[in-house]
Amino acid sequence: MIKAVLFDLDGTLIDTAADFIRIIQAMCREGSVEVVSAERIRTQVSEGARAMVRLVYPDLEVTDPRFLELRQAFLDRYGADIAVDTTLFEGMDELLIQLEQRKIPWGIVTNKPRGLSEALLKALNLTERCAVLVCPDDVKNTKPDPEPMFLAASQLNIEANQIVYVGDHPRDIDAGKNANMPTILAAYGYLPPESADDLEAWGADYIVQDVTELSDLLLSLVNQ
């Protein structure tokens, strides 16, 4: 029986891509470099700030002071305007309400830093609704290691195998499997191009194409 639901953040629970696209394309124009396409940026959102800078300056070494400066500039911009165009995925709020009405706690396990994650939840009025938030700051080993999954389970006081994890990246599915959690692949999310052609190979227990499918599946699991 499923007693709780955990979500990855970017690309699974919340559609943050528009703000990444806005900032990165502005940085391209200001740096007089070729503007990176929105779709390319979208597929890299889950990889974080370093990946964003690599999209703009692919030949710049990550140890280069200029790279570090650009990464910080991106983070500063993103932190200042973290939810200009960001929203919950369509239908997600209704799903969360359904879980809350059934007394099923939901939470987040993400590789997004805590400061940014908390700011994002606050901007979307989700802070009080989210039962647990686990970020890289909270653990020694991040996803795909199961440590953050076990920490979330411990904070919820629920056995890991009674918690379903929903994510849109292979590391999400691996992390859930490594913690013995049932896993759901959110195929509507920011799928990495190198592994998007064979979703079955990720090894998730379930694959959903949109939030409607996710809602139907989760409600069936928690009602068993």
C-alpha positions as CSV (number, residue, x, y, z in Angstrom):
1,M,0.0,0.0,0.0
2,I,1.3,3.4,-0.9
3,K,1.2,5.8,2.0
4,A,3.1,8.8,0.5
5,V,4.3,10.3,-2.8
6,L,7.6,12.0,-3.5
7,F,8.3,14.1,-6.5
8,D,11.4,15.3,-8.3
9,L,11.1,19.1,-8.6
10,D,12.0,20.6,-12.0
11,G,10.3,18.8,-14.9
12,T,8.1,16.6,-12.7
13,L,6.2,18.6,-10.1
14,I,6.9,22.1,-11.4
15,D,7.4,23.5,-14.9
16,T,10.4,25.7,-14.4
17,A,11.8,25.7,-18.0
18,A,10.3,29.0,-19.1
19,D,12.4,30.9,-16.5
20,F,15.6,29.1,-17.5
21,I,14.9,29.8,-21.1
22,R,14.2,33.5,-20.4
23,I,17.5,33.9,-18.5
24,I,19.8,31.9,-20.7
25,Q,18.5,33.5,-23.9
26,A,19.0,36.9,-22.4
27,M,22.6,36.0,-21.4
28,C,23.2,34.8,-25.0
29,R,22.0,38.1,-26.5
30,E,24.1,40.1,-23.9
31,G,27.2,38.0,-24.7
32,S,26.7,38.3,-28.4
33,V,26.6,34.6,-28.9
34,E,24.2,32.4,-30.8
35,V,20.9,32.1,-28.9
36,V,20.3,28.6,-27.6
37,S,16.9,27.2,-28.6
38,A,14.2,26.9,-26.0
39,E,13.8,23.1,-26.6
40,R,17.6,22.5,-26.0
41,I,17.5,24.5,-22.8
42,R,14.4,22.6,-21.7
43,T,16.1,19.2,-22.0
44,Q,19.0,20.5,-19.8
45,V,17.1,22.2,-17.0
46,S,17.5,19.1,-14.7
47,E,21.3,19.3,-15.1
48,G,21.5,22.6,-13.2
49,A,23.4,25.9,-13.5
50,R,26.6,24.4,-14.8
51,A,24.8,22.8,-17.7
52,M,23.1,26.1,-18.5
53,V,26.4,27.9,-18.8
54,R,27.8,25.1,-21.0
55,L,24.9,25.6,-23.4
56,V,26.0,29.2,-23.9
57,Y,29.7,28.7,-23.8
58,P,30.4,25.1,-24.7
59,D,34.2,25.6,-25.1
60,L,34.7,27.2,-21.8
61,E,36.3,25.0,-19.2
62,V,34.4,24.6,-15.9
63,T,37.5,25.6,-14.0
64,D,37.9,28.8,-15.9
65,P,37.2,31.8,-13.7
66,R,35.0,33.2,-16.4
67,F,32.9,30.0,-16.3
68,L,32.5,30.3,-12.5
69,E,31.6,34.0,-12.9
70,L,28.9,33.2,-15.5
71,R,27.5,30.4,-13.4
72,Q,27.1,32.7,-10.5
73,A,25.6,35.4,-12.7
74,F,23.0,32.8,-13.8
75,L,22.2,31.8,-10.3
76,D,21.9,35.4,-9.2
77,R,19.4,36.1,-11.9
78,Y,17.5,33.0,-11.3
79,G,17.3,33.5,-7.6
80,A,16.1,37.0,-8.0
81,D,13.3,36.1,-10.5
82,I,12.7,32.4,-9.7
83,A,9.0,32.2,-10.6
84,V,8.2,34.8,-13.3
85,D,6.9,32.2,-15.7
86,T,7.2,29.0,-13.6
87,T,4.0,27.1,-12.7
88,L,2.9,23.7,-11.5
89,F,2.3,21.4,-14.5
90,E,-1.3,21.6,-15.7
91,G,-3.5,19.4,-13.5
92,M,-0.8,19.0,-10.8
93,D,-2.5,21.2,-8.2
94,E,-5.7,19.2,-8.6
95,L,-3.6,16.0,-8.0
96,L,-2.0,17.4,-4.9
97,I,-5.4,18.4,-3.5
98,Q,-6.7,14.9,-4.2
99,L,-3.7,13.4,-2.2
100,E,-4.2,15.9,0.6
101,Q,-7.9,15.1,0.9
102,R,-6.9,11.4,1.2
103,K,-4.4,12.3,4.0
104,I,-1.5,11.1,1.7
105,P,1.5,13.3,2.4
106,W,3.6,14.4,-0.6
107,G,7.1,15.8,-0.7
108,I,10.1,16.6,-2.8
109,V,13.5,15.0,-3.3
110,T,15.5,17.2,-5.6
111,N,19.1,17.9,-6.7
112,K,18.2,21.6,-6.7
113,P,20.0,23.6,-3.9
114,R,17.8,24.2,-0.8
115,G,17.9,28.0,-1.0
116,L,16.4,27.9,-4.6
117,S,14.0,25.1,-3.8
118,E,12.6,26.9,-0.8
119,A,12.3,30.1,-2.7
120,L,10.4,28.3,-5.5
121,L,8.0,26.6,-3.1
122,K,7.3,29.9,-1.3
123,A,6.7,31.7,-4.6
124,L,4.1,29.1,-5.6
125,N,2.5,28.9,-2.1
126,L,3.5,25.3,-1.7
127,T,5.7,25.5,1.4
128,E,3.1,24.6,4.0
129,R,1.6,21.9,1.8
130,C,4.9,20.1,1.2
131,A,5.4,17.5,3.9
132,V,9.1,17.0,3.3
133,L,11.8,18.6,1.2
134,V,15.2,16.9,0.7
135,C,17.9,18.8,-1.2
136,P,21.7,18.2,-1.9
137,D,22.5,20.3,1.1
138,D,20.9,17.7,3.4
139,V,22.9,14.6,2.4
140,K,26.4,13.5,1.6
141,N,25.3,11.6,-1.5
142,T,22.8,12.9,-4.0
143,K,20.6,11.1,-6.5
144,P,21.0,8.4,-7.9
145,D,22.3,7.4,-4.5
146,P,19.3,6.3,-2.3
147,E,20.5,8.4,0.7
148,P,18.1,11.4,0.0
149,M,15.2,8.9,-0.5
150,F,15.8,7.2,2.8
151,L,16.1,10.6,4.5
152,A,12.7,11.7,3.1
153,A,11.2,8.4,4.2
154,S,12.7,8.8,7.7
155,Q,11.3,12.3,8.0
156,L,7.9,11.1,6.9
157,N,8.1,8.1,9.3
158,I,7.0,5.8,6.5
159,E,8.8,2.8,5.1
160,A,10.5,3.5,1.8
161,N,8.7,0.7,0.0
162,Q,5.4,2.3,0.9
163,I,6.4,5.6,-0.9
164,V,6.2,6.1,-4.7
165,Y,8.8,8.3,-6.3
166,V,8.0,10.3,-9.5
167,G,10.8,11.7,-11.7
168,D,11.8,12.6,-15.2
169,H,15.5,11.7,-15.3
170,P,17.3,8.3,-15.2
171,R,18.9,9.3,-11.9
172,D,15.5,9.8,-10.3
173,I,14.4,6.3,-11.3
174,D,17.7,4.8,-10.2
175,A,17.4,6.6,-6.8
176,G,13.9,5.3,-6.2
177,K,14.8,1.8,-7.2
178,N,18.0,1.9,-5.1
179,A,15.7,2.8,-2.1
180,N,13.2,0.0,-3.0
181,M,10.5,2.6,-3.8
182,P,8.0,2.0,-6.6
183,T,8.9,4.5,-9.4
184,I,7.0,6.5,-12.0
185,L,8.7,8.0,-15.0
186,A,7.2,11.4,-15.9
187,A,7.6,11.3,-19.7
188,Y,6.1,14.8,-19.9
189,G,9.2,16.2,-18.2
190,Y,12.6,17.4,-19.2
191,L,13.9,14.1,-20.6
192,P,17.6,14.0,-21.4
193,P,18.1,13.6,-25.2
194,E,20.6,10.8,-24.8
195,S,18.1,8.5,-23.1
196,A,14.7,9.8,-24.3
197,D,14.4,7.3,-27.1
198,D,14.1,4.2,-24.9
199,L,12.1,5.0,-21.8
200,E,11.5,1.4,-21.0
201,A,15.3,1.0,-20.5
202,W,15.1,3.3,-17.5
203,G,13.5,0.4,-15.5
204,A,10.7,2.4,-14.0
205,D,7.7,0.5,-12.6
206,Y,5.3,2.8,-14.5
207,I,5.5,5.4,-17.3
208,V,3.0,8.3,-17.6
209,Q,2.7,10.6,-20.6
210,D,0.9,13.5,-18.8
211,V,-0.4,14.6,-15.4
212,T,-3.8,13.2,-16.1
213,E,-2.2,9.7,-16.4
214,L,-0.1,10.4,-13.4
215,S,-3.1,11.4,-11.3
216,D,-5.1,8.3,-12.3
217,L,-2.2,6.0,-11.5
218,L,-1.3,7.6,-8.2
219,L,-4.9,7.7,-7.0
220,S,-5.3,4.0,-7.9
221,L,-2.1,3.2,-6.0
222,V,-3.0,5.1,-2.8
223,N,-6.6,3.7,-2.8
224,Q,-5.5,0.0,-2.9
